[in-house]
Amino acid sequence: MSCIINIDRFLIPNDVISTLTSIYKYIGKNEYFSEKVGSDLNRIVDQTIERDAYFIAKIMNLDITNTRMRLIITKNSSPRSNSEIVLYNIKELLTTCQLKFEDMETKSNDLINMVNFIDDKKNIKYDYLTIDKKQVLRSQNMRSKRIQLDEINDEVNRIISKNLYEPIILYLHYYIDFYNFKPFTDDNEIMGFILLYLLMLKSELHAFKYVSLFELLYENYSEFDSELKKASFNWNEGFSQTLGFVRFMINIFLTAYQKTEEIIKIYEFDSSINKSYNIENTILKLPDIFTKEEIRLNHPFVSESTINRTLSKLKEENVIKPLGKGRSAKWVKITISK
Protein backbone atom coordinates (compact mmCIF):
# COMPACT_ATOMS: atom_id res chain seq x y z
CA MET A 1 0.00 0.00 0.00
CA SER A 2 1.57 3.27 -1.13
CA CYS A 3 3.03 5.72 1.41
CA ILE A 4 2.20 8.48 -1.07
CA ILE A 5 -1.49 7.55 -1.11
CA ASN A 6 -1.43 7.70 2.70
CA ILE A 7 0.86 10.74 3.02
CA ASP A 8 -1.79 12.69 4.94
CA ARG A 9 -1.36 10.23 7.80
CA PHE A 10 2.27 11.24 8.26
CA LEU A 11 2.52 13.90 10.96
CA ILE A 12 5.76 15.88 11.00
CA PRO A 13 7.07 16.16 14.60
CA ASN A 14 8.78 19.27 15.96
CA ASP A 15 12.35 17.92 15.78
CA VAL A 16 11.92 17.11 12.09
CA ILE A 17 10.45 20.56 11.45
CA SER A 18 13.46 22.09 13.23
CA THR A 19 15.92 20.12 11.07
CA LEU A 20 14.00 20.99 7.90
CA THR A 21 14.12 24.65 8.89
CA SER A 22 17.91 24.47 9.11
CA ILE A 23 18.04 22.72 5.72
CA TYR A 24 15.86 25.38 4.10
CA LYS A 25 18.12 28.11 5.48
CA TYR A 26 20.95 26.41 3.60
CA ILE A 27 18.79 26.00 0.48
CA GLY A 28 18.42 29.77 0.62
CA LYS A 29 22.22 29.93 0.22
CA ASN A 30 22.30 27.80 -2.95
CA GLU A 31 22.85 30.81 -5.19
CA TYR A 32 25.45 32.25 -2.82
CA PHE A 33 27.45 29.00 -2.90
CA SER A 34 27.39 28.83 -6.71
CA GLU A 35 28.45 32.48 -7.01
CA LYS A 36 31.41 31.88 -4.69
CA VAL A 37 32.85 29.09 -6.83
CA GLY A 38 31.90 30.82 -10.09
CA SER A 39 33.30 29.18 -13.21
CA ASP A 40 34.78 26.33 -11.14
CA LEU A 41 31.31 24.96 -10.39
CA ASN A 42 31.36 22.57 -13.37
CA ARG A 43 34.68 21.10 -12.24
CA ILE A 44 33.38 20.72 -8.69
CA VAL A 45 30.23 18.96 -9.93
CA ASP A 46 32.36 16.65 -12.09
CA GLN A 47 34.40 15.66 -9.03
CA THR A 48 31.21 15.07 -7.02
CA ILE A 49 29.81 12.84 -9.78
CA GLU A 50 33.04 10.83 -9.73
CA ARG A 51 32.72 10.26 -5.99
CA ASP A 52 29.03 9.39 -6.32
CA ALA A 53 29.80 6.84 -9.04
CA TYR A 54 32.60 5.31 -6.93
CA PHE A 55 30.52 4.96 -3.77
CA ILE A 56 27.36 3.68 -5.45
CA ALA A 57 29.59 1.01 -7.01
CA LYS A 58 30.88 0.15 -3.51
CA ILE A 59 27.34 0.03 -2.12
CA MET A 60 26.22 -2.26 -4.96
CA ASN A 61 29.36 -4.43 -4.61
CA LEU A 62 30.13 -4.26 -8.31
CA ASP A 63 32.79 -6.78 -9.27
CA ILE A 64 35.48 -4.27 -10.26
CA THR A 65 38.93 -3.67 -8.78
CA ASN A 66 39.60 -0.25 -7.25
CA THR A 67 42.20 0.46 -9.93
CA ARG A 68 39.79 -0.26 -12.79
CA MET A 69 37.03 1.60 -10.99
CA ARG A 70 39.11 4.75 -10.77
CA LEU A 71 40.22 4.49 -14.41
CA ILE A 72 36.63 4.19 -15.62
CA ILE A 73 35.34 6.97 -13.38
CA THR A 74 38.15 9.52 -13.66
CA LYS A 75 39.65 8.71 -17.07
CA ASN A 76 36.60 7.36 -18.95
CA SER A 77 38.57 4.20 -19.68
CA SER A 78 36.74 1.78 -21.99
CA PRO A 79 34.87 -0.85 -19.94
CA ARG A 80 35.99 -4.47 -20.33
CA SER A 81 33.33 -6.41 -18.41
CA ASN A 82 29.60 -6.15 -17.84
CA SER A 83 30.15 -4.75 -14.33
CA GLU A 84 32.42 -2.08 -15.80
CA ILE A 85 29.79 -1.22 -18.43
CA VAL A 86 27.23 -0.82 -15.64
CA LEU A 87 29.58 1.52 -13.74
CA TYR A 88 30.33 3.53 -16.88
CA ASN A 89 26.60 3.95 -17.57
CA ILE A 90 25.84 4.81 -13.94
CA LYS A 91 28.30 7.68 -14.15
CA GLU A 92 26.67 8.86 -17.39
CA LEU A 93 23.23 8.75 -15.76
CA LEU A 94 24.43 10.58 -12.63
CA THR A 95 25.89 13.26 -14.90
CA THR A 96 22.56 13.65 -16.71
CA CYS A 97 20.76 13.94 -13.36
CA GLN A 98 23.15 16.65 -12.18
CA LEU A 99 22.97 18.71 -15.36
CA LYS A 100 19.33 18.22 -16.36
CA PHE A 101 17.42 17.31 -13.19
CA GLU A 102 14.95 20.16 -13.64
CA ASP A 103 13.79 18.78 -17.00
CA MET A 104 13.90 15.08 -16.10
CA GLU A 105 10.65 13.32 -15.24
CA THR A 106 9.83 10.20 -13.26
CA LYS A 107 7.06 8.79 -15.43
CA SER A 108 7.01 5.05 -16.03
CA ASN A 109 8.55 5.35 -19.49
CA ASP A 110 11.35 7.57 -18.14
CA LEU A 111 12.21 5.12 -15.36
CA ILE A 112 12.19 2.05 -17.60
CA ASN A 113 14.47 3.87 -20.04
CA MET A 114 16.88 4.73 -17.22
CA VAL A 115 17.08 1.22 -15.80
CA ASN A 116 17.68 -0.25 -19.26
CA PHE A 117 20.34 2.36 -19.94
CA ILE A 118 22.26 1.10 -16.90
CA ASP A 119 22.37 -2.46 -18.27
CA ASP A 120 20.93 -2.77 -21.77
CA LYS A 121 21.76 -6.50 -21.99
CA LYS A 122 19.03 -7.51 -19.55
CA ASN A 123 16.01 -6.14 -21.44
CA ILE A 124 14.33 -5.19 -18.16
CA LYS A 125 10.53 -4.85 -18.21
CA TYR A 126 7.78 -3.95 -15.79
CA ASP A 127 6.82 -6.77 -13.46
CA TYR A 128 3.24 -7.84 -12.69
CA LEU A 129 1.03 -7.72 -9.63
CA THR A 130 -1.24 -10.62 -8.79
CA ILE A 131 -4.82 -9.47 -8.31
CA ASP A 132 -6.80 -11.23 -5.57
CA LYS A 133 -9.95 -11.53 -7.65
CA LYS A 134 -10.53 -14.93 -9.21
CA GLN A 135 -10.31 -14.96 -12.98
CA VAL A 136 -10.90 -17.71 -15.50
CA LEU A 137 -7.59 -17.01 -17.26
CA ARG A 138 -4.30 -16.57 -15.38
CA SER A 139 -3.44 -13.57 -17.59
CA GLN A 140 -6.61 -11.85 -16.36
CA ASN A 141 -5.34 -12.23 -12.82
CA MET A 142 -2.26 -10.10 -13.48
CA ARG A 143 -1.80 -6.32 -13.58
CA SER A 144 1.31 -4.51 -14.77
CA LYS A 145 3.12 -2.65 -12.00
CA ARG A 146 3.59 0.13 -14.53
CA ILE A 147 -0.07 1.12 -14.07
CA GLN A 148 0.21 1.47 -10.29
CA LEU A 149 3.57 3.25 -10.53
CA ASP A 150 1.97 5.80 -12.88
CA GLU A 151 -0.83 6.30 -10.35
CA ILE A 152 1.70 6.96 -7.57
CA ASN A 153 3.75 9.26 -9.81
CA ASP A 154 0.63 11.22 -10.85
CA GLU A 155 -0.28 11.71 -7.21
CA VAL A 156 3.24 12.95 -6.38
CA ASN A 157 3.10 15.44 -9.26
CA ARG A 158 -0.36 16.61 -8.19
CA ILE A 159 0.80 17.23 -4.61
CA ILE A 160 3.93 19.07 -5.79
CA SER A 161 2.08 21.23 -8.34
CA LYS A 162 -0.46 22.33 -5.72
CA ASN A 163 2.08 22.73 -2.89
CA LEU A 164 0.09 20.39 -0.67
CA TYR A 165 3.03 18.82 1.14
CA GLU A 166 6.68 19.46 1.96
CA PRO A 167 8.66 18.17 -1.08
CA ILE A 168 11.67 16.59 0.68
CA ILE A 169 9.55 14.37 2.93
CA LEU A 170 7.14 13.63 0.08
CA TYR A 171 9.98 12.47 -2.17
CA LEU A 172 11.46 10.31 0.61
CA HIS A 173 8.12 8.51 0.85
CA TYR A 174 8.11 8.11 -2.92
CA TYR A 175 11.49 6.37 -2.62
CA ILE A 176 10.12 4.07 0.11
CA ASP A 177 7.25 3.17 -2.19
CA PHE A 178 9.61 2.42 -5.07
CA TYR A 179 11.87 0.32 -2.84
CA ASN A 180 8.98 -1.83 -1.68
CA PHE A 181 7.03 -1.91 -4.93
CA LYS A 182 10.00 -3.25 -6.95
CA PRO A 183 8.36 -2.38 -10.29
CA PHE A 184 10.98 -3.96 -12.59
CA THR A 185 11.96 -7.52 -13.36
CA ASP A 186 15.56 -6.68 -12.34
CA ASP A 187 17.88 -3.94 -10.98
CA ASN A 188 15.24 -2.34 -8.72
CA GLU A 189 17.78 -1.52 -6.00
CA ILE A 190 20.21 0.37 -8.21
CA MET A 191 17.38 2.20 -9.99
CA GLY A 192 15.99 3.14 -6.58
CA PHE A 193 19.29 4.85 -5.73
CA ILE A 194 19.25 6.76 -9.03
CA LEU A 195 15.65 7.81 -8.38
CA LEU A 196 16.56 9.00 -4.87
CA TYR A 197 19.48 10.98 -6.33
CA LEU A 198 17.22 12.66 -8.91
CA LEU A 199 14.45 13.42 -6.41
CA MET A 200 16.82 15.06 -3.95
CA LEU A 201 18.24 17.30 -6.68
CA LYS A 202 14.67 18.19 -7.62
CA SER A 203 14.13 19.10 -3.94
CA GLU A 204 16.77 21.84 -4.46
CA LEU A 205 19.27 20.08 -2.20
CA HIS A 206 22.17 21.61 -4.09
CA ALA A 207 24.59 20.46 -1.40
CA PHE A 208 24.85 17.37 -3.57
CA LYS A 209 26.62 19.38 -6.23
CA TYR A 210 29.52 19.73 -3.78
CA VAL A 211 29.14 16.66 -1.55
CA SER A 212 28.60 13.04 -2.60
CA LEU A 213 25.22 11.69 -1.49
CA PHE A 214 26.36 8.10 -1.92
CA GLU A 215 29.55 8.68 0.03
CA LEU A 216 27.46 9.78 3.00
CA LEU A 217 25.15 6.78 2.59
CA TYR A 218 28.13 4.43 2.27
CA GLU A 219 29.66 5.78 5.48
CA ASN A 220 26.35 5.28 7.29
CA TYR A 221 25.03 2.34 5.30
CA SER A 222 24.15 -0.01 8.16
CA GLU A 223 21.88 2.66 9.70
CA PHE A 224 20.45 3.58 6.28
CA ASP A 225 19.62 -0.06 5.54
CA SER A 226 18.18 -0.63 9.01
CA GLU A 227 15.90 2.42 8.89
CA LEU A 228 14.74 1.61 5.37
CA LYS A 229 13.77 -1.92 6.42
CA LYS A 230 11.93 -0.57 9.47
CA ALA A 231 10.06 1.87 7.22
CA SER A 232 9.14 -1.05 4.96
CA PHE A 233 7.63 -3.15 7.75
CA ASN A 234 3.85 -3.43 7.23
CA TRP A 235 4.15 -1.47 3.98
CA ASN A 236 1.86 -3.90 2.17
CA GLU A 237 -0.84 -3.36 4.79
CA GLY A 238 -0.57 0.43 4.54
CA PHE A 239 0.84 0.89 8.07
CA SER A 240 4.55 1.48 7.45
CA GLN A 241 6.35 3.53 10.11
CA THR A 242 8.56 5.88 8.13
CA LEU A 243 9.56 8.49 10.71
CA GLY A 244 12.91 6.87 11.59
CA PHE A 245 13.97 6.77 7.94
CA VAL A 246 12.89 10.39 7.41
CA ARG A 247 14.85 11.51 10.48
CA PHE A 248 17.94 9.67 9.31
CA MET A 249 17.80 11.08 5.78
CA ILE A 250 17.18 14.71 6.69
CA ASN A 251 20.12 14.53 9.12
CA ILE A 252 22.20 13.28 6.16
CA PHE A 253 20.97 16.28 4.14
CA LEU A 254 21.85 18.70 6.94
CA THR A 255 25.32 17.14 7.24
CA ALA A 256 25.76 17.55 3.47
CA TYR A 257 25.06 21.28 3.71
CA GLN A 258 27.37 21.67 6.70
CA LYS A 259 30.11 19.99 4.65
CA THR A 260 29.25 22.24 1.70
CA GLU A 261 29.73 25.32 3.86
CA GLU A 262 33.17 24.04 4.89
CA ILE A 263 34.05 23.35 1.24
CA ILE A 264 33.15 26.91 0.28
CA LYS A 265 35.34 28.27 3.10
CA ILE A 266 38.28 26.14 1.88
CA TYR A 267 37.66 27.29 -1.67
CA GLU A 268 37.62 30.96 -0.62
CA PHE A 269 40.83 30.47 1.34
CA ASP A 270 42.57 28.77 -1.59
CA SER A 271 41.39 31.54 -3.90
CA SER A 272 42.62 34.32 -1.63
CA ILE A 273 46.28 33.23 -1.70
CA ASN A 274 48.72 31.77 -4.18
CA LYS A 275 47.44 28.21 -4.76
CA SER A 276 50.88 26.80 -5.50
CA TYR A 277 52.29 28.32 -2.32
CA ASN A 278 49.42 26.82 -0.34
CA ILE A 279 50.09 23.37 -1.82
CA GLU A 280 53.78 23.70 -0.93
CA ASN A 281 52.84 24.35 2.69
CA THR A 282 50.58 21.32 2.68
CA ILE A 283 53.35 19.10 1.25
CA LEU A 284 55.76 20.24 3.95
CA LYS A 285 53.21 19.23 6.60
CA LEU A 286 52.56 15.80 5.10
CA PRO A 287 54.53 12.67 6.16
CA ASP A 288 57.99 12.21 4.64
CA ILE A 289 56.47 9.86 2.04
CA PHE A 290 53.20 11.05 0.50
CA THR A 291 50.98 10.76 -2.59
CA LYS A 292 49.07 13.14 -4.84
CA GLU A 293 45.86 11.79 -3.36
CA GLU A 294 46.82 13.22 0.04
CA ILE A 295 47.33 16.63 -1.57
CA ARG A 296 43.94 16.43 -3.28
CA LEU A 297 42.24 15.61 0.03
CA ASN A 298 43.53 18.92 1.39
CA HIS A 299 42.83 20.87 -1.82
CA PRO A 300 39.89 19.16 -3.55
CA PHE A 301 39.24 21.97 -6.02
CA VAL A 302 42.78 22.80 -7.12
CA SER A 303 43.45 21.64 -10.67
CA GLU A 304 45.67 18.68 -11.54
CA SER A 305 48.00 20.96 -13.49
CA THR A 306 48.57 23.21 -10.46
CA ILE A 307 49.46 20.21 -8.29
CA ASN A 308 51.82 18.83 -10.97
CA ARG A 309 53.44 22.23 -11.42
CA THR A 310 54.07 22.54 -7.68
CA LEU A 311 55.52 19.02 -7.47
CA SER A 312 57.84 19.74 -10.42
CA LYS A 313 58.98 22.99 -8.81
CA LEU A 314 59.81 21.29 -5.50
CA LYS A 315 61.56 18.48 -7.37
CA GLU A 316 63.76 20.99 -9.20
CA GLU A 317 64.54 22.65 -5.87
CA ASN A 318 65.64 19.26 -4.54
CA VAL A 319 63.00 19.33 -1.82
CA ILE A 320 61.24 16.15 -2.97
CA LYS A 321 61.78 13.30 -5.41
CA PRO A 322 59.40 10.72 -6.95
CA LEU A 323 59.31 7.07 -5.91
CA GLY A 324 58.16 5.35 -9.09
CA LYS A 325 56.03 6.57 -11.99
CA GLY A 326 52.34 6.98 -12.79
CA ARG A 327 49.29 8.41 -11.02
CA SER A 328 49.79 6.29 -7.91
CA ALA A 329 53.50 7.08 -7.55
CA LYS A 330 54.68 8.21 -4.12
CA TRP A 331 56.94 11.14 -3.33
CA VAL A 332 59.60 11.44 -0.65
CA LYS A 333 60.96 14.57 1.00
CA ILE A 334 64.70 15.19 0.66
CA THR A 335 65.02 18.39 2.63
CA ILE A 336 62.50 20.45 4.50
CA SER A 337 62.65 24.17 4.04
CA LYS A 338 62.52 26.23 7.21
N, C-alpha and C positions, 0 to 999 in steps of 0.2 A: 504494500500500500504506500503510495507516494508521500514523502515528507512535504513536497510542494503543495499537493492537494490539501494537506492538513496544516499548512504553515501558520494559519491563524491560531492554532493551538499552542504554538511556541511563544512563551512569554519571556521577554528579554529582562534578566535580572539586573540590579543596579551595578554590580561589578563589571558585567559585560558592557553596559552602557558607558561606564567610566573608561574602559579600555578603548571602546570604539571612538569616544570623544577624543582621546589622545591620538588615535590613528587619523581621525579626520583633521586634526590640527596639522599633522604632517602632510596629509593630502593637500592641504592648503598651501604647502611649501613646494609642491611638485614643480611649478614654474620657476621658482627661485633656484631649486637644485639644478635644473636644466640650464638656466642662464649662467650659473657659476661655472659649469664645465664647458659651456659654449660648444665650439666645433669638435671638442673631444668626446662629445656624448656618443657618437656612433662607435668610436673605438671602445668606449666603456661598455656599451651594450653588447658589442661583439665578444668582449672578454666574459661578460656575464652569461651569454649564451653558451660559450665554451664550458664554463663551470657547470651550468645546468645540464648540458649534454653528458658531461662526465659523471655527475652524481646520479642522474636518472639511470645511467647505464649500471652504476654500482648498486642502486636500489633494485633494479631488475635482474641483477646477476648475469649480465650478458657475458657470454663466453669469449672474452677478448682480453689479451694481456694489456697491462697498463701502458707499455710502450706503444703498441698498436693503437690503443685507445687515444693516446695523446697525438699521434701522427694523424689519425683520421679527424680528430676534433680541431687541432690547431693548424694543421698543414693541408687539410683536405686531401689526404692521401687516398688513393683508390682502394675501396674495400675489396678484400679477398675472400671473405666467407659470408654466409647469410647473416650472422650476428653483426658483422662489421657493416653490412648493407643497412641493417636495421638502425644501427647507431648513426650512420651517415644521414639517413633519412629523418631520424629524430632531430638531429641538429638542424636540418633544413626546415622542418616543421616548426621548431622552436623559434627559428629566425623569422619565419612568416608570421607567427603569433606576435612577436615583439614589434615588428614593423607595420603590421596591418590589422592589429587586434580590433580596432574600431570598426572596420568593415567586415570582419569575419562573423559568420553566423553559426548557430549551433543546431540548425535543422537536421533532420535525419539524413538527408542526402549529403550534407556537409560533413557530418561525423563519419559516415560510411566511407566517404572519399578519403578522409584523413587516416582512418585506421588501415585502409588498403594502400595508402601511400607509404606507410611505415614498413609494411611487408607485402609487396604486391604478388608474391608467390603463393600466398595462402588462399586468395580469392574469398575473403571474409564476407559473410552475408549476415542479415538480421536473423536472429534466432526466433523461435516460436514459443508462445505461451499455451499451456493446456487449459482449455475452458472447462469448467465443472459440469456444464450442461451436457446431457447425453445426446449424442448425435448418431445417426445411422452410419455415416462414413467417418473414418478417423480424421480425414482432412478437414471435415466440418467442425472438428473438435479442437482445432488449432487456430491461433490468432498471431499474426506477426507482431513481434515486440516493437517494430517500427511504428505501428499505429499508436501504441501507448506512449512511446517516447515522444512522438509528435504532440500528443495531448499535454504531456508534462512541459515540453518546450514552449508550447503556445501559452500555457498558463504562466510560465516564468516571464515571457515577453509581455503578457498583459499586465502583470503586476509591476514590472519595471516601467513600462510606458505610462502607467497611471500613478507612479510613485506611491504604491500601496504598502511597500515594505522596504526595510533597509536592505540595499543590494548585496553587501558582503555576506550577511547571514543567509539571505535568500539563495545566493549562489553556492554557499557551503552545503545547504540542504539539497540543492540540485546535484551536487557531486555525490552526496550520500545516496541519493536515489539512483544515480548512474552506477555506482559501485555495487549496489544490491540488485539492481535490475539486470545487469549483465546482458545488454541488448544484442551483442554480437556472438557469432559462433566461435570466435577466438580473439585474443589480445585485448580483452576488456580492461585488464588492469593498467596496461601501458596507455591505452586510450583515455582511461579515467584521469591519469596524471596530466596528459596533454590538455584535457578539458578543464581540469582545475587550474592549470597554468593560464589558459586563455581567459577563463572567467575572472581570475584575480586581476589580470591586466585590464579587463573590461570594468572592474570595480574601481579603477583609477589608482590601484596600489602600485604606483610608479617606483616604489622602493626596489621592485624586482627588475628594474633596468640597471641597477647598481649592485644588487645583492642577489645571489642565487637562491631561488626558492627551494630547489631540490637539494642544495647543500644543507640548508637548515633542516629539511625533512630527514635527510640522511643522518645528520648528527643527532636527531631526536626520533629516530625511526621507531624504536620499540614503543615509545609513548604514543606516537602517531598511529601505529598499527593497533595498539590496545584501545585507544579512544574510538577509532573508526569501527572496530568490532563491537564495542559497547553500544555505539550509536546504531549499529545494524541489528542489534538484538530486538526481536519482536517487530522488525520492519514490515514483514509480510502481513502482520495483523493490524498494522497502522498505529502501533504504540511505541515506536522507537524513541529512545531517550538520547537526544542529540546534544544536550547542553555541554557535556564534557568535551566532546569533539570541537564544538564551537569555541569554547574557552581556550582550548589548546591552540587552535588555528589562529585566533585573533592575537594571542600572545606571540605567536611566530611572526605575524604581520607587524606587530609593534616592535619586536626585536629587529626586524628587517629595516624599519625606518630609523631606529636608533643607530644601526650599523651604517645606514646611508648617510646620516648626519656626520658620523665620524669620517667616512670616506670623503665627504665634501670638505671637511676641515683639513684632511691630509692633502687633498688636491690643491686647496688654496695655499697651504704652506709650501708645497712643492713649486707652485706657480710664482710665489713671491720671492724666491731666491733662485740662484743658479742651480738648475737641476743636476748638472754633472757634479758640481761641488757637493751637493747634498748626497749623491750616490757615493762619492768618495768617502764622506764621513761615515756612511752606513757600512761600507766595506771595512773600514778601519775598526769598526766596533764588532764586526762578525768574528767567528772563530778563525784560527789561523788557516784552516782549510774550509772553503765555502763553495757554493754553487751559484749560478745565475738565479735559480729558483728562489734562493734566500733573499736575493736583492729584490726580485719582483714582489715578494711578500711584503717588503717594506715600502715599495714604490709601485703599487699595482697599475698606475696609469701613466708611468713614464715609458716612452717608446723603446722598442728593442734596439734601435740604432743608437739612442742616447746611452743605454747601458753598455753596448759594445764599444762605443767611442770612449767611454770612461775606463773600461777595462783595458783597452789598447793604450790609453794614455798612462795608466799606472804601470802597465807592463814595460813601456818604453822608459819610464822613470825608475825601473828596477825595484818597484815596490811589491809587485806580485808576479807570478808566472803560472802558466796553465799546466795542469796535470792531465794530459790526454787531449783528445780532440772531439768535436761534436757538441750538440746542444747540452748533453748531460755531463760534459767535462767539468772537473773541479779545478779550483784555483787555490794557490797557496801563497801566503804572505812571505816576502823575503825580508823586508825591513818595514818598520812602522814609523811613519813620520810623526814628529812631536810638534 
